[in-house]
Amino acid sequence: MKPLEAVRTYGTADANGRLGLYYTMARVPNSMGLLLYVDDETISVRHISGAVLAEWQLETLCERFMQKLPGMVLVSAFTEMRGDTEWFRFDRAQLLEETSADVIRNQFLTGNIVVDLRLHERPTSARNHGTGFRAREDRLPLLFKRVEEL
């Protein structure tokens, strides 16, 4: 389905009356009947009717993820306010590296990754503010194949 058609079919009006698709999608249908569908090779945004709004290849998502975030150091800390100053006591550090299409797929299946659609209608097209893929912060290590305690 083309973006403008998706906005016009499934969008809702904002305060200015402009149609938009500003939804977070998971595997359970949202209020508009939109959900994530996961199979062996793709992730798609679908309506409960079966209409496909968007689709991504898992391998492509994995490649883009590795380009943008080949690794990270995840640091945990306890915080304390002392007057107007926030103090940190670092407690744990983990080096997170590498992923795979299977790891990404499993994280969609478990609900750790959700998709944010951010589009609105323009006179002759849809303006895409960028699709977002979000993961729960406390489960970031599950997005990686290699986790090393530092």
Buried (B, 14 or more C-beta within 10 A) or exposed (E): BEBBEBBEBBBEEEEEEBBBBEBBBBEEBEEBEBBBBBEEEBBBBBBEEEBEBBBBEBEEBBEEBBEEBEEBEBEEEEEEEEEEEEEEEEEEEBBBBEBBBEBBBBBBEEEBBBBBBBBBBEEEEBBEEEBEBEBBEEEBEBBBEEBEEE
